[in-house]
Amino acid sequence: MVLDWLDCVFKAGIHNLRQAVRAEYRQGENSVKNPRQAARSLTASMLLAASNAAMPASEWLPTEDDYFATIPTVTSAARLEKSRLELGMSVTVIDREMIEASPATTIPDLLRLVPGFQVAHATGSVFAPGYHGVSDQWPRRMEVMVDGRSVYLNTIAAVEWSALGIAIEDIERIEVVRGPNAPTFGSNAVFGSINIVSRAPFLMTGKFLRGTFGSKDTNNAVARWAGKLGGWESSLTAQYRSDEGFDNVDDRMRLGDLRFRGDYQVGATDSLSVQLGLTDGELGADGVAGDVWNKPRDRDVRSHHQQLTWSRQGADGGGYGVNFSHNYFDQEDSYSVDISNSPTYLPPPYPSAYPTGSSATHGFYEATSERYDLEFQHTLKPGDDWRLAWGFGGRYDRVSSDLLLGDISEVDSYSGRLFGSFEWKPTDRLSFSLDALTEAHEAYGSNTSPRVGLNWLASDTRSFRASASRSYRVYSLLSRYIDHSIYPDPPIIAGLGFPLTKSRSPDDFTPEKVTAYEVGYMEQWRDLGLSLDVRLFHERLDDSGVGLESPGPAIWRDDGGGWNTKGVDVQLDYRPTPATRLTGAYSWAKSDGKLATEADSDGDISRYESLDDATPLNTLSLLLSHRLNPQWSGSLALYHMDEVRWRGEGSEVDGYTRLDLKLARDFAMKGSQAEVALIVHNLTGEDYNEFRVPSTYGREGNVFDRRAYVQLSIQLD
């Protein structure tokens, strides 16, 4: 009886704490505005729960009114904090409740819950999530951040999702801007942006352990401590992940992560946040048995990051913020190959010019990327009907690789940015917004990405919006300077080698351009527990960067074509009962365009490929979660994606429908809470190819079959 009463108090208190935190926690910042006030809210919540502890579960579970009482606010769409109803663009928030309920075990799998996202395992450890873009192994046109820190790599010109260094258990929410967001976060965000917001340490007080074991020899472990270190609210998380990936594919994973976060409140208005992270391990490089040019092997991965954030909150809703971050990412993937017996890879006079036994150093990922980033932001409200956020920042990037950069070995670049977000509300119901970001780059000059938006709040629960934007994307350092050649050892003639991939003159590159338009509608029906968001969009990309096959080396250039994408996104959130929640995401997207694939001996484009089939026409996801009673809960996740042709090292794959399951049992013990969960992916057992079919580039197909895991979690106070 006592344990049941305490369990009731605990759960009701946690629910009310979440409501308090939504009001006190600044979306997109790294610290709580007022931890003392949040603590008082928690105390009140516990007292309220105690007074109602004898009520049945249906009485203390959150109601529809609780659910809609506070409309989540975000800053990832613009630098001004706004509710989703008041935005001029489309945003999806994957909140903590969805993360906990979902059967997903990786961050990319969570992104399947976002309208318009197509997600695949390119290999067991390489994920290819993209939004409305031409499907690719390394999606390059979406900014990904962790607490506002960009994790975009100047080597692969994309994101290494397996090495983000943050456990799912440490994520508070994921904010996804669906559509170009370069006016807010710069050139990488031309098709959208993702901000992964970590949990504040005071939300995770105590010790937490979780182990996940099952299919593909999966052995994942997470251990976390959170509490006070002097005056700092702190958390330390260690994570280890290992599995064997797809059957018959060289894609195993062995990665360890260590992450620290400390928050310090300086008086009533100032706060500091420090984050440190380290990732180390190895990933299977997707090699092919018997192929000396892409042999089975491991690529060593090492990364670390540091981030320091200071913020000051003003009494009028304004404030200041300074953010500094440093990212370091290193991959080792060099190996020796026999070039005297490989006629299918090197054209005449290679390899006949090389005597028997000639070898060379090869590798696809051998490179180091480093980034320093500093940004200042000032938010102010000069008048009752308008407010402004402005700031500036600087960035230094460096890439080094003896293998991929030829004689240069190391390249770097400097860039600066000036940004502003302006909002004017001539009435309580109508608002206009203007966002713009100018980047000054030493190679590309200055480019300005603007966006104008309109929002009409037709009622307290209904809004209409429209926006238009122009965005620019500059190319990564490796794309501009790549010079990957094969040189024999021992040398036959000094300097005699064969170039495999080479960039066109780095100074000749011009940025990609994306022009986008959207209109949207959002409504909430409180009596039904339902919210609906609809987006109509049209996006056009020009001057796409591609690698062209030619009589000599493959040439990386910036004028390889472009494409149009138009369609509709729909997302809903439905709570028919306090214990049940259904979220849905649907997108219909149609792309047309072309990309260059080959060039003649003069360097002129001689062949294009159609992109009409490189975007899935329909994507759908549903997440249904239900708490059966205080001990048992369960969820079902349905994913569907039409047929699509993946570019890069993918192929045309059939459409599929996948059903995932999570069933969990909670145990309340003295001084601890425990949960045992069964997770099943692809419950129906209908195997499908996610990224490529067999014999693509001599590889086995990556068949996604039924997978089952047991997950044990323990929270110690």
Secondary structure, 3 states (H helix, E strand, C coil): CHHHHHHHHHHHHHHHHHHHHHHHECCCCCCECCHHHHHHHHHHHHHHHHHCCCCCHHHHCCCHHHHHHCCCEECCCCCCCEEHHHCCCCEEEECHHHHHHCCCCCHHHHHHHCCCEECCECCCCCECCEECCCCCCCCCCCEEEECCEECCCCCCCCCCHHHCCCCHHHEEEEEEEECCCHHHHCHHHCCEEEEEEECCHHHHCEEEEEEEEEHHHEEEEEEEEEEEECCEEEEEEEEEEEECCCCCCCCCEEEEEEEEEEEEEECCCEEEEEEEEEEEEEEECCCCCCCHHHCCCEEEEEEEEEEEEEEEECCCCCEEEEEEEEEEEEEECCEEEECCCCCCCCCCCCCCCCCCCCEEEECCCCEEEEEEEEEEEEEEEEECCEEEEEEEEEEEEEEECCCCECCCCEEEEEEEEEEEEEEECCCCCEEEEEEEEEEEECCCEEEEEEEEEEEEEEECCEEEEEEEEEEEECCCHHHHHCEEEECCECCCCCCCCEEEEEECCHHHCCCEEEEEEEEEEEEEECCCCEEEEEEEEEEEEECCCEEEECCCCEEEECCCEEEEEEEEEEEEEEEEECCEEEEEEEEEEEEEEEEEEEECCCCCEEEEEECCCCCCCEEEEEEEEEECCCCEEEEEEEEEECCEECCCCCCEECCEEEEEEEEEEEEEECCEEEEEEEEEECCCCCCEECCCCCCECCECCCEECCEEEEEEEEEEC
